[in-house]
Amino acid sequence: MKKIHTFEIDPFNVTFEPLAGSTLSNLLRLLAENRFHISPIGIPRITYSLFLSTIQSPLNVLERRYFNKNIKHQSIDKHPIFILGHWRTGSTYLHNILSQDRRFAYPTTLQTVIPALFLKYGELFRPIVEASLPPTRPQDDVAMGADFPQEEEYAIGNLSPFSYYNGWCFPKNMEYYNNFVDLKDLKPSMIKEFKQVYLDYIKKVSFSHGHKQLVLKNPSNTSRIKFLLDLFPEAKFIHIVRNPYHVYLSMKRNIEKEMVLYTVQNPPSWEVFEQSMVNMYRRMFKQYFAEEKLIPEGNLVEIRYENFIENPVKQMEIIYQGLNLDDFDKCRAIFEKYVDSQKKVKKAVYSIDADLKNHIYDELKDTIDYWNYSV
């Protein structure tokens, strides 16, 4: 009889729960979408989230009024640079290096955890956010901090249901939330609302950083190119590709280490999660390959994780040249200093036997063959 792989969850580990930064209206909407199905393991987490969301609610209203009066009707003159790539492809490292160029700005962890009130009340909640963050990410050895670059997907999930990570909080409904990655099977009204939520948030981040050009890293954006170009026709894109065998193994670790800190429901077995993971991978790249041709010539650079890890600064030079970004030579020393500071970061080591190798190939063979990878 085949053994079923289940997850170990500490229900009283509540502070890493992303729903705690949600607006109260969004949290109630998510609960209604999931028919208020909270498992016993999720009761401490949802209680903690409802408590914090309720406290934040009046301030969210005040900040929204401030936004509508001062920011909503402003335009973003410098269209963003989007870092694309499936989860676990090195996009965070790339985001962190590119963010060393002070011409650019980015959403911080603080701004993604409490996206509805960070402009006027972020410092009030900073101690809570900082106390909730471990020194390093649960899934790897990468440092965390309230002011570090972070992916805006978390902010979208705290402002609306339109986020992949809501499927980790409510895994019994994860296939529904996966639709917000490639925007398939959605009503036009939902896509319209999603665009408005996304654009409003980007305007807030831009305003908070003095309208610098934003660098945005979000794996979900890999299959949203048309959506992003509709908002920002002059946007530039960097796509980082990694060996699909290694992505599979690293993503498995990510789910085992991080999803268990988010979920408020008893998650399905790993086998169910795995099928959802590989289906999402296929959907993402089917959409990416269909839409990458929409990017104007000169606005897309694709690099490989393996080359990037071997020589990050050289790959940054390729990116700057490919996207026609000025002043790489002025940034070289800054990039080299940052890369040197990260040499002590430990990388996970994985093992793979023949059966698992064959299984991964069967699931992800299209991209393995397309990019000519071996194990």
Secondary structure, 3 states (H helix, E strand, C coil): CCCCCCCCCCCCCCCCCHHHHCCHHHHHHHHHHCCCCCCHHHHHHHHHHHHHHHHHHHHHHHHHHHHHHHCCCCCCCCCCEEEECCCCCCHHHHHHHHCCCCCEECCEHHHHHCCCCHHHHHHHHHHHHHHHCCCECCCCCCECCCCCECCCHHHHHHHCCCCCCHHHHCHHHHHHHHHHHHCCCCCHHHHHHHHHHHHHHHHHHHHHCCCCEEEEECHHHHHCHHHHHHHCCCCEEEEEECCHHHHHHHHHHHHHHHHHHHCCCCCCCHHHHHHHHHHHHHHHHHHHHHHHHHCCCCCEEEEEHHHHHHCHHHHHHHHHHHCCCCCHHHHHHHHHHHHHHCCCCCCCCCCCCHHHHHHHHHHHHHHHHHCCCCC
